[in-house]
Amino acid sequence: MAAGFELKDQIESVSAEQVVMVTGFISRANNRQGESRLVLHAQQIQTET
């Protein structure tokens, strides 16, 4: 999921195999069932072509 118009527009064309460079931080989030997941909070995303 990407929030914000700039990030959304930038990642719409990214494929599963494409290399991206991300600046931001990672946090852990727990859902109501107690399952944990890593969440990437990206401040900048650069696609490699």
Residue frames relative to the residue before (quaternion, step in Angstrom):
aa qw qx qy qz dx dy dz
M 1.0000 0.0000 0.0000 0.0000 0.00 0.00 0.00
A 0.0866 -0.7710 0.6295 0.0425 3.56 -0.99 0.82
A 0.2054 -0.7806 0.5814 0.1027 3.54 -0.90 0.93
G 0.7251 0.3900 -0.3146 0.4724 3.54 -1.04 0.75
F 0.5705 -0.6393 0.4027 0.3220 3.53 -1.00 0.86
E 0.6501 0.5281 -0.3359 0.4310 3.62 0.92 -0.81
L 0.6936 0.4528 -0.2859 0.4819 3.62 0.84 -0.90
K 0.6372 0.5374 -0.3355 0.4388 3.59 0.93 -0.84
D 0.6719 0.4863 -0.2964 0.4736 3.59 0.88 -0.92
Q 0.6718 0.5258 -0.2970 0.4289 3.57 1.00 -0.83
I 0.7825 0.3657 -0.1999 0.4626 3.63 0.91 -0.76
E 0.4225 0.7263 -0.4654 0.2781 3.62 1.19 -0.09
S 0.7518 0.3878 -0.2191 0.4863 3.60 1.02 -0.70
V 0.4610 0.6825 -0.4519 0.3428 3.64 1.23 0.12
S 0.2463 -0.7676 0.5755 0.1377 3.56 -0.91 0.97
A 0.6912 -0.4941 0.3375 0.4052 3.58 -1.28 0.31
E 0.7261 0.4370 -0.2428 0.4721 3.62 1.06 -0.65
Q 0.5445 0.6592 -0.3824 0.3503 3.58 1.24 -0.25
V 0.4152 -0.6940 0.5378 0.2380 3.56 -1.11 0.81
V 0.0154 -0.7848 0.6195 -0.0070 3.58 -0.95 0.92
M 0.2713 -0.7114 0.6238 0.1763 3.56 -1.24 0.58
V 0.0724 -0.8198 0.5678 -0.0155 3.57 -0.74 1.09
T 0.1506 -0.7446 0.6440 0.0904 3.55 -1.07 0.84
G 0.4381 0.6675 -0.5078 0.3235 3.56 -0.82 1.00
F 0.4469 -0.6636 0.5064 0.3217 3.55 -1.06 -0.75
I 0.3535 -0.7128 0.5695 0.2064 3.55 -1.31 0.42
S 0.0253 -0.7792 0.6261 0.0158 3.55 -1.05 0.81
R 0.4129 -0.6753 0.5444 0.2777 3.55 -1.29 0.23
A 0.0922 -0.7871 0.6093 0.0258 3.56 -0.94 0.94
N 0.2150 -0.7597 0.6024 0.1172 3.57 -1.06 0.80
N 0.2943 -0.7384 0.5723 0.2013 3.56 -1.00 0.78
R 0.7341 -0.4421 0.2858 0.4289 3.59 -1.26 0.06
Q 0.6571 0.4921 -0.3098 0.4797 3.59 1.20 -0.46
G 0.5704 -0.6286 0.3657 0.3819 3.59 1.27 0.06
E 0.4875 0.6509 -0.4416 0.3791 3.58 1.26 0.16
S 0.2828 -0.7604 0.5636 0.1556 3.55 -0.99 0.87
R 0.0115 0.7707 -0.6368 -0.0206 3.55 -1.24 0.50
L 0.4422 -0.6568 0.5395 0.2863 3.53 -1.24 0.51
V 0.1319 -0.7854 0.6030 0.0467 3.54 -0.95 0.94
L 0.2421 -0.7640 0.5843 0.1276 3.57 -0.80 1.05
H 0.1511 -0.7642 0.6239 0.0628 3.56 -0.75 1.10
A 0.0959 -0.8404 0.5334 0.0053 3.56 0.02 1.35
Q 0.2313 -0.7594 0.5951 0.1249 3.53 -0.90 0.98
Q 0.7847 0.0461 -0.0080 0.6181 3.55 1.19 -0.59
I 0.0701 -0.7778 0.6241 0.0254 3.58 -1.01 0.85
Q 0.0636 -0.7764 0.6269 0.0126 3.55 -0.86 1.05
T 0.2562 -0.7621 0.5742 0.1543 3.57 -0.86 0.94
E 0.3121 -0.7266 0.5860 0.1767 3.56 -1.08 0.81
T 0.1286 -0.8057 0.5754 0.0569 3.56 -0.80 0.98
